[in-house]
Amino acid sequence: MALSDCKIIELPKIADPRGNLTFVESSNHIPFDIRRVYYLYDVPGGAERGGHAHKALSQLIIAMSGSFDVILDGGDTKKRFHLNRSYYGLYVCPMIWRELDNFSSGSVSMVLASNLYDETDYYRDYNDYLSALATAK
């Protein structure tokens, strides 16, 4: 998959004066079945998260509260996304390096993932990631 396959997905938003509602349905709103959900919170100012790529995992990253940036890197091109609305999610396909930074105070990032946690699915070293990309071409 390529960096161009990663994109912002607008999720359904049901507006109501009592408060809005957004939902996500596997393989309907996003191009994968949800197997795991996790979230990042209490990220200290100036901290970065991510710094890895996945061999097979697809994700949807949502700013549930506050805002943060996601930098996606396909090996030859980088793209920065600013997430700050809970009805937008960033689809990240496999084999894309990701970093998260610029967290606002009180921000919460929720991630929907296509697979259960598997440490062998990670590239945690950027040079190993680049070598795997070169081998795949």
DSSP file with accessible surface (Angstrom, degrees, kcal/mol):
  #  RESIDUE AA STRUCTURE BP1 BP2  ACC     N-H-->O    O-->H-N    N-H-->O    O-->H-N    TCO  KAPPA ALPHA  PHI   PSI    X-CA   Y-CA   Z-CA
    1    1 A M              0   0  132      0, 0.0     2,-0.3     0, 0.0     3,-0.0   0.000 360.0 360.0 360.0 156.4    0.0    0.0    0.0
    2    2 A A    >   -     0   0   45      1,-0.1     3,-2.1    94,-0.0     4,-0.5  -0.737 360.0-108.3-116.4 162.7    1.1    3.6   -0.6
    3    3 A L  G >  S+     0   0   24      1,-0.3     3,-1.7    -2,-0.3    90,-0.1   0.853 117.4  65.2 -55.9 -34.0    1.0    6.8    1.3
    4    4 A S  G 3  S+     0   0  106      1,-0.3    -1,-0.3    70,-0.1     0, 0.0   0.706  92.7  62.3 -65.2 -17.1   -1.7    8.0   -1.2
    5    5 A D  G <  S+     0   0   68     -3,-2.1     2,-0.4     2,-0.0    -1,-0.3   0.651  86.1  88.5 -80.3 -16.8   -4.0    5.2    0.1
    6    6 A C    <   +     0   0    6     -3,-1.7     2,-0.3    -4,-0.5    86,-0.2  -0.686  60.4 150.7 -82.5 135.6   -4.0    6.9    3.5
    7    7 A K  E     -A   91   0A 123     84,-0.8    84,-3.2    -2,-0.4     2,-0.4  -0.989  50.0 -89.6-160.0 163.0   -6.7    9.5    3.9
    8    8 A I  E     -A   90   0A  68     -2,-0.3     2,-0.5    82,-0.2    82,-0.2  -0.653  38.6-157.6 -77.8 132.0   -9.1   11.3    6.1
    9    9 A I  E     -A   89   0A  21     80,-3.6    80,-2.6    -2,-0.4     2,-0.6  -0.965   9.8-139.3-113.7 125.1  -12.4    9.5    6.4
   10   10 A E  E     -A   88   0A 130     -2,-0.5    78,-0.2    78,-0.2     3,-0.1  -0.750  21.6-151.7 -84.2 124.1  -15.5   11.5    7.5
   11   11 A L        -     0   0    5     76,-3.3    13,-0.1    -2,-0.6    76,-0.0  -0.561  30.8 -82.1 -92.5 157.7  -17.6    9.5    9.9
   12   12 A P        -     0   0   35      0, 0.0    11,-0.6     0, 0.0     2,-0.5  -0.317  44.4-163.3 -59.0 139.2  -21.4    9.8   10.3
   13   13 A K  E     -E   22   0B  92      9,-0.2     2,-0.8    -3,-0.1     9,-0.2  -0.976   8.6-163.1-130.1 117.0  -22.4   12.7   12.5
   14   14 A I  E     -E   21   0B  90      7,-3.3     7,-2.0    -2,-0.5     2,-0.3  -0.894  18.7-148.7-100.4 107.1  -25.8   12.8   14.0
   15   15 A A        +     0   0   78     -2,-0.8     5,-0.1     5,-0.2     3,-0.0  -0.591  25.7 163.4 -80.5 138.0  -26.3   16.4   15.2
   16   16 A D    >   -     0   0   49     -2,-0.3     3,-2.4     1,-0.1    -2,-0.0  -0.971  45.2-127.5-152.4 136.6  -28.6   17.0   18.2
   17   17 A P  T 3  S+     0   0  141      0, 0.0     3,-0.1     0, 0.0    -1,-0.1   0.766 112.7  57.8 -58.5 -21.7  -28.9   20.0   20.5
   18   18 A R  T 3  S-     0   0  220      1,-0.3     2,-0.1    -3,-0.0    -3,-0.0   0.532 132.2 -58.0 -84.1  -6.6  -28.3   17.7   23.4
   19   19 A G    <   -     0   0   46     -3,-2.4    -1,-0.3     2,-0.0     2,-0.1  -0.360  58.7 -93.3 134.5 143.1  -25.0   16.5   22.0
   20   20 A N        -     0   0   94     -2,-0.1     2,-0.4    -5,-0.1    -5,-0.2  -0.430  29.2-150.5 -84.2 160.5  -23.7   15.0   18.8
   21   21 A L  E     -E   14   0B  96     -7,-2.0    -7,-3.3    -2,-0.1     2,-0.4  -0.997  12.5-179.4-133.1 134.6  -23.2   11.3   18.1
   22   22 A T  E     -E   13   0B  45     -2,-0.4     2,-0.3    -9,-0.2    -9,-0.2  -0.982   6.5-174.9-130.3 144.4  -20.8    9.6   15.8
   23   23 A F        -     0   0   73    -11,-0.6     2,-0.4    -2,-0.4    -2,-0.0  -0.930  14.3-148.0-137.0 161.1  -20.4    5.9   15.1
   24   24 A V        -     0   0   39     -2,-0.3     2,-0.5   -13,-0.1   -13,-0.0  -0.998   9.2-162.4-132.1 128.9  -18.0    3.6   13.2
   25   25 A E    >>> -     0   0   92     -2,-0.4     4,-1.9     8,-0.0     3,-1.8  -0.951  28.8-109.9-114.4 130.1  -19.0    0.3   11.6
   26   26 A S  T 345S-     0   0   50     -2,-0.5     7,-0.2     1,-0.3    -2,-0.0  -0.238  98.4  -0.7 -53.9 138.9  -16.5   -2.3   10.5
   27   27 A S  T 345S+     0   0   74      5,-2.1    -1,-0.3     3,-0.4     6,-0.1   0.556 127.1  70.8  56.6  10.0  -16.1   -2.7    6.8
   28   28 A N  T <45S+     0   0  102     -3,-1.8    -1,-0.2     4,-0.2    -2,-0.2   0.682 113.1  14.3-112.6 -62.6  -18.7    0.0    6.2
   29   29 A H  T  <5S+     0   0   42     -4,-1.9    -3,-0.1     3,-0.1   -19,-0.0   0.717 136.1  37.3 -85.3 -25.4  -17.2    3.3    7.2
   30   30 A I  S   <S-     0   0    4     -5,-1.0     2,-0.6     2,-0.2    -3,-0.4  -0.931  86.3-116.9-127.5 153.1  -13.7    1.9    7.3
   31   31 A P  S    S+     0   0   79      0, 0.0     2,-0.3     0, 0.0    -5,-0.1  -0.032  89.2  47.9 -85.8  36.1  -12.0   -0.6    5.0
   32   32 A F  S    S-     0   0   15     -2,-0.6    -5,-2.1    81,-0.0     2,-0.4  -0.985  85.0 -99.1-160.4 163.3  -11.3   -3.3    7.7
   33   33 A D        -     0   0   98     -2,-0.3     2,-0.5    -7,-0.2    -8,-0.0  -0.727  42.8-118.0 -84.6 139.1  -12.9   -5.2   10.5
   34   34 A I        +     0   0   47     -2,-0.4    80,-0.2     1,-0.2     3,-0.1  -0.680  42.8 160.7 -82.2 120.8  -12.1   -3.8   14.0
   35   35 A R        +     0   0  135     78,-3.0     2,-0.3    -2,-0.5    79,-0.2   0.538  65.7  21.1-111.8 -17.0  -10.2   -6.3   16.1
   36   36 A R  E     -B  113   0A  47     77,-1.6    77,-3.0    80,-0.1     2,-0.4  -0.994  56.0-163.7-154.1 146.0   -8.7   -3.9   18.7
   37   37 A V  E     +B  112   0A  77     -2,-0.3     2,-0.3    75,-0.2    75,-0.2  -0.999  19.5 160.5-130.6 132.6   -9.3   -0.5   20.2
   38   38 A Y  E     -B  111   0A  60     73,-2.1    73,-3.5    -2,-0.4     2,-0.3  -0.955  17.7-153.0-144.4 166.3   -6.8    1.5   22.2
   39   39 A Y  E     -B  110   0A 140     -2,-0.3     2,-0.4    71,-0.2    71,-0.2  -0.987   9.7-140.9-144.7 151.4   -6.3    5.1   23.1
   40   40 A L  E     +B  109   0A  23     69,-2.8    69,-2.4    -2,-0.3     2,-0.3  -0.937  33.5 154.5-109.0 135.9   -3.6    7.5   24.1
   41   41 A Y        +     0   0  129     -2,-0.4    67,-0.1    67,-0.2    66,-0.0  -0.944  49.1  39.0-154.7 167.3   -4.1   10.1   26.8
   42   42 A D        +     0   0  137     65,-0.5    -1,-0.1    -2,-0.3    66,-0.1   0.842  69.5 173.2  55.1  35.3   -2.2   12.2   29.3
   43   43 A V        -     0   0   24     64,-0.4    -1,-0.2    61,-0.2    63,-0.2  -0.641  33.0-120.3 -74.3 122.7    0.5   12.7   26.7
   44   44 A P    >   -     0   0   90      0, 0.0     3,-2.2     0, 0.0    59,-0.2  -0.276  37.2 -85.9 -64.1 149.0    3.0   15.3   28.2
   45   45 A G  T 3  S+     0   0   76      1,-0.3     3,-0.1    57,-0.1    59,-0.1  -0.266 115.3  16.6 -54.0 135.3    3.6   18.5   26.4
   46   46 A G  T 3  S+     0   0   83     57,-0.3    -1,-0.3     1,-0.3     2,-0.1   0.348  95.5 132.9  82.7  -6.4    6.3   18.1   23.7
   47   47 A A    <   -     0   0   30     -3,-2.2    56,-0.4    56,-0.1     2,-0.3  -0.406  43.0-149.0 -78.0 155.2    6.1   14.3   23.7
   48   48 A E        -     0   0  128     53,-0.1     2,-0.2    -3,-0.1    53,-0.2  -0.927  10.5-168.9-120.7 148.8    5.9   12.2   20.6
   49   49 A R  E     +F  100   0C 123     51,-2.6    51,-2.6    -2,-0.3     2,-0.5  -0.754  54.4  34.8-125.4 176.9    4.2    8.9   20.1
   50   50 A G  E     +F   99   0C  32     -2,-0.2    49,-0.3    49,-0.2     3,-0.1  -0.683  44.0 164.4  80.6-128.6    4.3    6.3   17.3
   51   51 A G  E     +     0   0C  27     47,-2.6     2,-0.3    -2,-0.5    48,-0.2   0.906  54.5  81.3  75.8  42.7    7.6    6.1   15.6
   52   52 A H  E     -F   98   0C  19     46,-1.4    46,-2.5    44,-0.1    -1,-0.3  -0.970  62.2-136.9-161.6 171.9    6.9    2.8   13.9
   53   53 A A  E     -I  123   0D   0     70,-1.9    70,-2.7    -2,-0.3     2,-0.4  -0.915  18.7-131.2-132.0 160.6    5.2    1.0   11.0
   54   54 A H  E     -I  122   0D   1     42,-0.4    41,-3.7    -2,-0.3    42,-0.3  -0.930   2.5-148.4-115.5 141.3    3.1   -2.1   10.8
   55   55 A K  S    S-     0   0   94     66,-2.9    -1,-0.1    -2,-0.4    67,-0.1   0.896  94.6  -3.8 -71.0 -42.4    3.6   -4.9    8.3
   56   56 A A  S    S+     0   0   57     65,-0.2     2,-0.2    38,-0.1    -1,-0.1   0.542 101.0 111.2-129.5 -14.4    0.0   -5.9    8.0
   57   57 A L        -     0   0    2     64,-0.2     2,-0.3    36,-0.1    -3,-0.2  -0.462  44.5-160.5 -76.9 134.7   -2.1   -3.8   10.4
   58   58 A S        -     0   0   14     -2,-0.2    56,-2.2    35,-0.1     2,-0.3  -0.853  15.5-171.8-104.9 149.8   -4.6   -1.1    9.2
   59   59 A Q  E     -CD  92 113A   2     33,-2.4    33,-2.9    -2,-0.3     2,-0.4  -0.968  25.5-151.2-140.7 155.4   -5.7    1.6   11.6
   60   60 A L  E     -CD  91 112A   0     52,-2.1    52,-2.6    -2,-0.3     2,-0.5  -0.995  21.1-159.3-122.7 120.8   -8.1    4.5   11.9
   61   61 A I  E     -CD  90 111A   2     29,-2.3    29,-2.8    -2,-0.4     2,-0.4  -0.898  11.7-176.4-105.3 127.0   -6.8    7.3   14.2
   62   62 A I  E     -CD  89 110A   3     48,-2.9    48,-2.8    -2,-0.5     2,-1.1  -0.976  28.1-135.7-127.3 134.8   -9.4    9.7   15.7
   63   63 A A  E     + D   0 109A   2     25,-0.6    46,-0.2    22,-0.5    25,-0.2  -0.772  25.6 178.2 -85.0  99.5   -8.9   12.8   17.9
   64   64 A M  E    S+     0   0A  83     44,-2.0     2,-0.3    -2,-1.1    22,-0.2   0.821  71.5   5.1 -73.4 -30.2  -11.6   12.1   20.5
   65   65 A S  E    S- D   0 108A  62     43,-1.3    43,-2.3    -3,-0.1    -1,-0.3  -0.986 121.0  -6.2-152.4 143.9  -10.7   15.2   22.4
   66   66 A G  S    S-     0   0   35     -2,-0.3     2,-0.3    41,-0.2    40,-0.1  -0.301  85.6 -80.7  70.1-151.8   -8.3   18.0   21.7
   67   67 A S        +     0   0   25     38,-0.1    37,-2.8    35,-0.1     2,-0.3  -0.965  39.9 166.1-150.8 162.3   -5.9   17.8   18.8
   68   68 A F  E     -G   83   0C   0     15,-1.8    15,-2.8    -2,-0.3     2,-0.4  -0.952  31.1-110.7-166.1 167.3   -2.6   16.4   17.6
   69   69 A D  E     -GH  82 101C  13     32,-3.3    32,-2.0    -2,-0.3     2,-0.5  -0.865  16.5-156.7-109.5 146.8   -0.7   15.9   14.4
   70   70 A V  E     -GH  81 100C   0     11,-2.8    11,-2.8    -2,-0.4     2,-0.6  -0.993   6.5-159.5-120.5 123.6    0.0   12.6   12.6
   71   71 A I  E     -GH  80  99C  17     28,-3.2    28,-1.8    -2,-0.5     2,-0.4  -0.923   8.9-163.6-104.7 118.7    3.0   12.5   10.3
   72   72 A L  E     -GH  79  98C   0      7,-3.1     7,-2.5    -2,-0.6     2,-0.4  -0.864   3.6-168.6-104.3 140.4    2.8    9.6    7.7
   73   73 A D  E     -GH  78  97C   5     24,-2.4    24,-2.4    -2,-0.4     5,-0.2  -0.983  16.4-174.6-134.3 118.1    5.9    8.5    5.8
   74   74 A G        -     0   0   13      3,-2.6     4,-0.1    -2,-0.4   -71,-0.1   0.218  61.6 -95.8 -94.7  12.4    5.9    6.2    2.9
   75   75 A G  S    S+     0   0   27      2,-0.3     3,-0.1     1,-0.1    21,-0.0  -0.068 119.6  35.2 101.5 -34.2    9.6    6.0    2.6
   76   76 A D  S    S+     0   0  127      1,-0.3     2,-0.3     0, 0.0    -1,-0.1   0.510 120.0  39.3-125.7 -13.7   10.0    8.7    0.0
   77   77 A T        -     0   0   81      2,-0.0    -3,-2.6     0, 0.0     2,-0.3  -0.995  61.8-157.8-140.0 143.7    7.3   11.2    0.9
   78   78 A K  E     -G   73   0C 135     -2,-0.3     2,-0.4    -5,-0.2    -5,-0.2  -0.917   6.4-171.5-119.9 150.2    5.9   12.5    4.2
   79   79 A K  E     -G   72   0C 115     -7,-2.5    -7,-3.1    -2,-0.3     2,-0.4  -0.995  11.5-147.6-142.3 134.4    2.5   14.0    4.8
   80   80 A R  E     -G   71   0C 133     -2,-0.4     2,-0.4    -9,-0.2    -9,-0.2  -0.865  11.6-169.0-104.2 133.4    1.2   15.8    8.0
   81   81 A F  E     -G   70   0C  22    -11,-2.8   -11,-2.8    -2,-0.4     2,-0.6  -0.975  12.0-149.0-119.9 133.7   -2.4   15.6    9.1
   82   82 A H  E     -G   69   0C  92     -2,-0.4     2,-0.5   -13,-0.2   -13,-0.2  -0.908  15.3-163.3-102.0 117.2   -3.9   17.7   11.9
   83   83 A L  E     +G   68   0C   5    -15,-2.8   -15,-1.8    -2,-0.6     3,-0.1  -0.892  33.0 137.1-104.5 127.8   -6.7   15.9   13.7
   84   84 A N        +     0   0   67     -2,-0.5     2,-0.4   -17,-0.2   -18,-0.1   0.255  50.9  75.5-152.7  12.5   -9.1   17.9   15.8
   85   85 A R    >   -     0   0  122      3,-0.2     3,-1.5   -20,-0.1   -22,-0.5  -0.998  64.4-143.3-133.2 134.5  -12.6   16.6   15.2
   86   86 A S  T 3  S+     0   0   51     -2,-0.4   -22,-0.1     1,-0.3    -1,-0.1   0.528  98.9  61.3 -77.3  -3.1  -14.1   13.4   16.6
   87   87 A Y  T 3  S+     0   0   45    -24,-0.1   -76,-3.3   -76,-0.0     2,-0.4   0.276  94.7  73.1-105.2  12.3  -16.1   12.8   13.4
   88   88 A Y  E <   -A   10   0A  75     -3,-1.5   -25,-0.6   -78,-0.2     2,-0.4  -0.983  61.4-174.2-120.7 136.6  -12.9   12.6   11.2
   89   89 A G  E     -AC   9  62A   0    -80,-2.6   -80,-3.6    -2,-0.4     2,-0.7  -0.962  22.0-131.3-127.6 148.6  -10.6    9.6   11.3
   90   90 A L  E     -AC   8  61A   0    -29,-2.8   -29,-2.3    -2,-0.4     2,-0.5  -0.884  19.2-145.9-100.3 115.6   -7.2    9.1    9.6
   91   91 A Y  E     -AC   7  60A  16    -84,-3.2   -84,-0.8    -2,-0.7     2,-0.5  -0.708  15.7-170.3 -80.2 124.1   -7.0    5.8    7.8
   92   92 A V  E     - C   0  59A   0    -33,-2.9   -33,-2.4    -2,-0.5     3,-0.1  -0.975   7.5-155.2-119.2 116.9   -3.4    4.4    7.9
   93   93 A C    >   -     0   0    0     -2,-0.5     3,-0.6   -35,-0.2   -39,-0.2  -0.349  33.9 -74.7 -85.1 169.8   -2.7    1.4    5.8
   94   94 A P  T 3  S+     0   0   17      0, 0.0   -39,-0.2     0, 0.0    -1,-0.2  -0.174 111.3  30.9 -60.4 157.3    0.0   -1.2    6.4
   95   95 A M  T 3  S+     0   0   34    -41,-3.7     2,-0.5     1,-0.2   -40,-0.1   0.779  86.5 123.3  64.8  32.3    3.7   -0.4    5.6
   96   96 A I    <   -     0   0    1     -3,-0.6   -42,-0.4   -42,-0.3     2,-0.2  -0.991  59.2-132.8-121.5 124.9    3.4    3.4    6.5
   97   97 A W  E     - H   0  73C  11    -24,-2.4   -24,-2.4    -2,-0.5     2,-0.4  -0.555  29.3-166.3 -73.0 137.0    5.7    4.9    9.1
   98   98 A R  E     +FH  52  72C   3    -46,-2.5   -47,-2.6    -2,-0.2   -46,-1.4  -0.983  17.4 178.5-132.9 143.7    3.7    7.0   11.6
   99   99 A E  E     -FH  50  71C  62    -28,-1.8   -28,-3.2    -2,-0.4     2,-0.4  -0.987  13.2-154.0-136.5 143.1    4.6    9.6   14.2
  100  100 A L  E     +FH  49  70C   8    -51,-2.6   -51,-2.6    -2,-0.3     2,-0.3  -0.975  29.2 141.3-119.3 133.4    2.2   11.6   16.4
  101  101 A D  E     + H   0  69C  26    -32,-2.0   -32,-3.3    -2,-0.4   -53,-0.1  -0.851  36.8  65.5-151.6-174.0    3.1   15.0   17.9
  102  102 A N        -     0   0  100     -2,-0.3     2,-0.3   -55,-0.2    -1,-0.1   0.868  63.8-176.2  59.5  40.9    1.8   18.4   18.7
  103  103 A F        -     0   0   21    -56,-0.4   -57,-0.3   -59,-0.2   -35,-0.2  -0.517  17.6-137.1 -71.0 130.0   -0.7   17.1   21.3
  104  104 A S    >   -     0   0   39    -37,-2.8     3,-1.8    -2,-0.3   -61,-0.2  -0.454  39.6 -78.7 -78.3 161.8   -2.9   19.7   22.8
  105  105 A S  T 3  S+     0   0  127      1,-0.3    -1,-0.1    -2,-0.1   -38,-0.1  -0.368 117.7  10.6 -61.1 130.6   -3.5   19.7   26.6
  106  106 A G  T 3  S+     0   0   54      1,-0.2    -1,-0.3   -63,-0.2    -2,-0.0   0.590  90.3 157.3  78.4  11.3   -6.1   17.0   27.5
  107  107 A S    <   -     0   0    4     -3,-1.8   -65,-0.5   -64,-0.2     2,-0.4  -0.345  25.4-161.0 -72.3 150.6   -6.1   15.4   24.0
  108  108 A V  E     - D   0  65A  42    -43,-2.3   -44,-2.0   -67,-0.1   -43,-1.3  -0.994   1.4-162.1-132.6 125.6   -7.3   11.8   23.6
  109  109 A S  E     -BD  40  63A   0    -69,-2.4   -69,-2.8    -2,-0.4     2,-0.4  -0.942   5.9-164.3-108.6 121.5   -6.4    9.7   20.5
  110  110 A M  E     -BD  39  62A  42    -48,-2.8   -48,-2.9    -2,-0.5     2,-0.5  -0.894   4.4-162.2-105.7 136.5   -8.5    6.6   19.9
  111  111 A V  E     -BD  38  61A   4    -73,-3.5   -73,-2.1    -2,-0.4     2,-0.5  -0.977   8.0-159.5-122.8 126.4   -7.1    4.0   17.4
  112  112 A L  E     -BD  37  60A   9    -52,-2.6   -52,-2.1    -2,-0.5     2,-0.3  -0.905  21.2-163.6 -99.5 128.5   -9.2    1.3   15.8
  113  113 A A  E     -BD  36  59A   0    -77,-3.0   -78,-3.0    -2,-0.5   -77,-1.6  -0.881  26.7-140.7-122.4 149.2   -7.0   -1.5   14.6
  114  114 A S  S    S+     0   0   15    -56,-2.2     2,-0.3    -2,-0.3   -81,-0.2   0.621  85.0  34.2 -81.0 -14.8   -7.6   -4.4   12.2
  115  115 A N  S    S-     0   0   59    -57,-0.3   -80,-0.1   -79,-0.1     3,-0.1  -0.933  85.4 -98.5-137.7 162.8   -5.7   -7.0   14.2
  116  116 A L        -     0   0   98     -2,-0.3   -80,-0.1     1,-0.2    -2,-0.1  -0.294  66.0 -70.3 -69.3 164.0   -4.9   -8.0   17.8
  117  117 A Y        +     0   0  126     -4,-0.0     2,-0.3     1,-0.0    -1,-0.2  -0.333  59.4 168.6 -61.2 132.6   -1.6   -6.8   19.2
  118  118 A D    >   -     0   0   80     -3,-0.1     3,-2.2     1,-0.1     4,-0.2  -0.834  25.8-159.4-149.2 106.1    1.3   -8.6   17.7
  119  119 A E  G >  S+     0   0   83     -2,-0.3     3,-1.6     1,-0.3    -1,-0.1   0.814  91.9  64.7 -58.7 -29.7    4.9   -7.4   18.3
  120  120 A T  G 3  S+     0   0   97      1,-0.3    -1,-0.3     3,-0.0   -65,-0.0   0.632  90.8  66.7 -71.5  -9.0    6.2   -9.2   15.2
  121  121 A D  G <  S+     0   0   18     -3,-2.2   -66,-2.9   -67,-0.1     2,-0.3   0.541  87.5  94.4 -84.7  -5.8    4.0   -6.9   13.1
  122  122 A Y  E <   -I   54   0D  29     -3,-1.6     2,-0.5    -4,-0.2   -68,-0.2  -0.644  55.2-161.9 -94.9 143.6    6.1   -3.8   14.0
  123  123 A Y  E     +I   53   0D  50    -70,-2.7   -70,-1.9    -2,-0.3    -3,-0.0  -0.991  20.5 167.9-107.6 114.6    9.0   -2.1   12.4
  124  124 A R        +     0   0  125     -2,-0.5     2,-0.5   -72,-0.2    -1,-0.1   0.560  58.3  70.4-104.6 -11.6   10.4    0.0   15.2
  125  125 A D  S  > S-     0   0   75      1,-0.1     4,-2.1    -3,-0.1     3,-0.2  -0.938  72.7-147.6-108.7 124.6   13.7    0.9   13.5
  126  126 A Y  H  > S+     0   0   74     -2,-0.5     4,-2.6     1,-0.2     5,-0.2   0.878  98.1  52.2 -61.2 -38.9   13.3    3.4   10.6
  127  127 A N  H  > S+     0   0  107      1,-0.2     4,-2.2     2,-0.2    -1,-0.2   0.884 108.5  50.7 -67.1 -36.7   16.2    1.9    8.6
  128  128 A D  H  > S+     0   0   96      2,-0.2     4,-2.3     1,-0.2    -1,-0.2   0.901 110.3  51.3 -63.1 -40.3   14.8   -1.6    8.9
  129  129 A Y  H  X S+     0   0    0     -4,-2.1     4,-2.3     2,-0.2    -2,-0.2   0.943 109.8  48.2 -60.7 -48.3   11.5   -0.2    7.6
  130  130 A L  H  X S+     0   0   55     -4,-2.6     4,-2.3     1,-0.2    -2,-0.2   0.899 110.6  51.8 -62.4 -38.6   13.2    1.5    4.6
  131  131 A S  H  X S+     0   0   73     -4,-2.2     4,-2.2     2,-0.2    -1,-0.2   0.911 108.8  50.5 -63.4 -40.7   15.0   -1.8    3.8
  132  132 A A  H  X S+     0   0   17     -4,-2.3     4,-1.9     1,-0.2    -2,-0.2   0.901 110.1  50.3 -65.2 -38.8   11.7   -3.7    3.9
  133  133 A L  H  X S+     0   0   26     -4,-2.3     4,-1.0     2,-0.2    -2,-0.2   0.923 110.6  49.1 -62.9 -44.5   10.2   -1.2    1.5
  134  134 A A  H  < S+     0   0   70     -4,-2.3     3,-0.5     1,-0.2    -2,-0.2   0.895 110.9  50.2 -63.7 -38.1   13.1   -1.5   -0.9
  135  135 A T  H  < S+     0   0  120     -4,-2.2    -1,-0.2     1,-0.2    -2,-0.2   0.862 107.1  55.1 -67.6 -35.6   12.9   -5.3   -0.8
  136  136 A A  H  <        0   0   84     -4,-1.9    -1,-0.2    -5,-0.2    -2,-0.2   0.705 360.0 360.0 -72.0 -20.8    9.2   -5.2   -1.5
  137  137 A K     <        0   0  181     -4,-1.0    -3,-0.0    -3,-0.5    -4,-0.0  -0.256 360.0 360.0 -81.7 360.0    9.7   -3.1   -4.7
